[in-house]
Amino acid sequence: MEIKPIAYYHGPFGSKFGVPRQSALVPGIQGRIVFQEAYRVREALRGLEGFSHLWLIWGFSANKPAKGEWQPTVRPPRLGGNTALGVWATRSPYRPNPLGLSCVEIAGIEDFDILVKGADLVDGTPIYDIKPYIAYADSRPDAVCGFAAEAPVRRLQVHLPEDLPLDAKARTLLAEVLALDPRPAYQDNPDKEYGMSFDGLDIRFRVEGNQLTVTGCSGTGRA
């Protein structure tokens, strides 16, 4: 079977570093699904207004090409990056077929585009399919979830400089993203400066203990 993108996602994350590790961890993040010309057909959106959430099937397009054969085990960041688990027991982006699955909230429909909230996607991510979220079939409150039974509870205290060129809403969202601690789980060096792309800016920061401090930024922001 050959698949090709039907749309592309556009949002504030310019690179995969810093993107929340699951959808809805930062529910206020907004993005837009822009369909390819062949799929910009109004009839294809008919009835979508009756749903609140969507499943997105997408590609890990920001991954570096794999070298050699696929690996049957991965080291989830949730477990500190030191414990190997079978790839089928994780949502690792490094898989034989690099496909992702995310549940997002529908924020609106503009012309042929779908506005969504809570996506864990890099700007420019290819979307291969879209399906409505159906609670009676998709929700399993009594499901057993292995090592990921609970949402991440650790939150960093985030300090943003006053002169950061973001409006109040974007500042709040950036703080929520940084509070999740985007660093690799095995790195805890207070002298190391990290960088991530957010809303067209290159955000630089350091972490010491439970305190994350934005040390600077460059860029002009998104138009």
C-alpha positions in Angstrom: 0.0 0.0 0.0 1.3 3.4 -0.9 0.1 6.4 1.1 0.7 10.1 0.5 -0.1 13.2 2.6 -3.6 14.6 2.3 -2.7 17.7 4.3 0.1 19.4 6.3 0.0 20.7 9.9 1.2 24.2 10.6 1.8 25.3 14.2 4.3 27.1 16.5 7.0 24.4 16.8 9.7 24.8 14.2 11.7 21.7 15.3 10.9 18.5 17.3 12.9 19.5 20.4 10.4 21.0 22.8 7.3 19.6 21.2 5.1 18.0 24.0 5.6 14.3 24.1 1.9 13.5 23.8 -1.1 15.4 22.4 -3.2 17.5 24.8 -0.4 18.0 27.4 -0.6 21.7 26.4 -4.2 21.9 25.2 -3.9 25.6 24.3 -1.4 25.1 21.5 -3.1 26.0 18.3 -2.4 24.9 14.8 -3.9 24.5 11.3 -4.4 21.5 9.0 -4.1 22.7 5.5 -5.2 20.2 2.8 -3.4 19.5 -0.4 -5.1 20.9 -3.4 -6.6 17.6 -4.5 -8.4 17.3 -1.1 -9.6 20.9 -0.7 -13.1 19.7 -1.4 -15.9 21.2 0.8 -18.0 18.1 0.7 -15.2 16.2 2.4 -15.7 18.4 5.5 -19.5 17.9 5.6 -20.6 16.8 9.1 -17.3 17.6 10.8 -19.0 20.4 12.7 -20.8 17.8 14.8 -17.5 16.5 16.3 -15.3 18.1 19.0 -12.1 16.0 18.5 -10.2 14.3 15.7 -7.6 11.5 15.3 -4.7 12.5 13.2 -2.5 9.9 11.5 0.7 11.5 10.6 4.4 11.0 9.7 7.5 11.5 11.9 9.0 13.7 9.1 11.6 15.3 11.4 13.3 12.0 12.2 16.8 11.5 10.8 16.9 8.6 8.4 17.4 5.3 10.2 20.7 3.5 9.7 20.5 -0.2 9.1 17.7 -2.4 10.2 14.9 -1.3 12.6 15.5 -1.8 16.3 13.1 -4.0 18.3 13.7 -2.0 21.5 13.7 1.7 22.4 14.5 3.7 25.6 11.4 5.8 26.5 12.2 9.3 27.9 9.5 8.6 30.5 11.7 6.0 32.1 14.8 8.2 32.1 16.2 7.0 28.8 17.9 4.0 30.5 15.3 1.3 30.3 14.8 -0.7 27.1 11.3 -1.7 26.1 9.8 -3.3 23.0 9.0 -0.8 20.4 5.4 -2.0 20.3 5.0 -1.1 24.0 5.9 2.5 23.3 5.0 5.5 21.2 8.5 6.0 20.1 9.0 7.8 16.8 11.6 5.3 15.8 9.5 2.5 14.3 9.5 0.3 11.1 6.7 2.6 9.7 7.2 6.0 11.2 3.6 6.9 11.7 2.1 8.8 14.6 -1.4 9.0 16.1 -2.7 12.1 17.9 -6.1 13.2 19.3 -6.7 16.9 18.9 -9.6 19.3 19.6 -11.3 20.9 16.7 -11.1 24.7 17.3 -12.9 25.7 14.1 -13.1 25.3 10.3 -12.0 28.2 8.0 -12.6 27.7 4.3 -11.0 24.3 3.7 -8.7 24.4 6.7 -9.3 22.7 10.1 -8.1 24.7 13.2 -7.0 22.3 16.0 -5.7 22.6 19.5 -3.4 20.4 21.6 -1.4 18.9 18.8 2.1 17.4 19.5 3.3 18.1 16.0 6.1 20.0 14.3 5.3 22.7 11.8 5.1 21.0 8.3 4.2 17.5 9.6 2.5 15.5 6.8 -1.1 14.3 7.7 -2.0 11.0 6.1 -5.6 10.6 7.4 -8.1 12.2 9.6 -10.9 10.3 11.6 -13.4 11.7 14.0 -13.0 10.8 17.7 -16.0 8.7 18.9 -16.2 8.5 22.7 -18.2 5.3 23.0 -15.7 3.4 20.9 -12.4 5.3 21.6 -12.6 6.0 25.3 -11.6 3.2 27.7 -11.5 4.7 31.2 -10.6 1.3 32.8 -7.7 0.6 30.4 -4.4 -0.6 31.8 -1.5 1.6 30.6 1.7 0.0 31.7 4.5 2.4 32.5 2.4 5.4 31.3 -0.5 5.0 33.6 -0.4 8.5 34.9 0.2 11.9 33.2 3.7 13.4 33.9 3.5 15.2 37.2 6.8 17.0 37.4 6.6 20.6 36.4 9.5 23.1 36.3 9.2 26.6 37.5 9.7 28.8 34.4 11.1 32.3 34.3 10.6 34.3 31.1 12.3 37.7 30.6 10.0 40.7 30.4 11.3 41.7 27.0 10.5 38.4 25.3 8.8 39.4 22.0 5.6 37.3 22.5 2.1 38.5 23.3 0.6 37.4 26.6 -1.2 34.3 25.2 2.0 33.0 23.5 4.0 33.7 26.7 1.6 31.6 28.7 1.8 28.7 26.1 5.5 28.8 26.0 5.7 28.7 29.8 3.4 25.6 29.8 5.6 23.9 27.2 8.8 24.6 29.0 7.3 23.5 32.3 7.1 20.0 30.9 10.9 19.9 30.7 11.7 19.3 27.0 15.3 18.1 27.8 16.3 14.5 27.3 15.5 12.7 30.6 19.2 11.7 31.0 20.5 15.2 30.8 20.7 17.4 34.0 23.6 19.8 33.5 22.8 23.3 34.8 25.6 24.8 32.6 24.2 23.5 29.4 22.1 25.9 27.3 19.3 24.4 25.3 17.4 25.8 22.3 14.0 25.3 20.8 12.0 26.9 18.0 8.7 28.3 19.1 6.4 30.7 17.2 9.2 31.7 14.9 11.7 32.4 17.7 14.8 30.5 18.7 14.3 30.2 22.5 17.4 29.6 24.7 17.2 28.3 28.2 19.0 26.6 31.1 17.7 24.4 33.9 19.0 24.3 37.5 17.1 22.1 39.9 13.4 22.8 39.4 14.0 26.2 37.9 14.0 26.8 34.1 15.3 30.2 33.0 14.9 31.5 29.4 18.3 33.1 28.8 17.5 34.7 25.4 15.9 34.4 22.0 16.5 35.4 18.4 14.3 35.8 15.4 11.4 37.9 14.4 8.5 35.6 15.3 5.8 34.3 13.1 4.1 36.7 10.7 
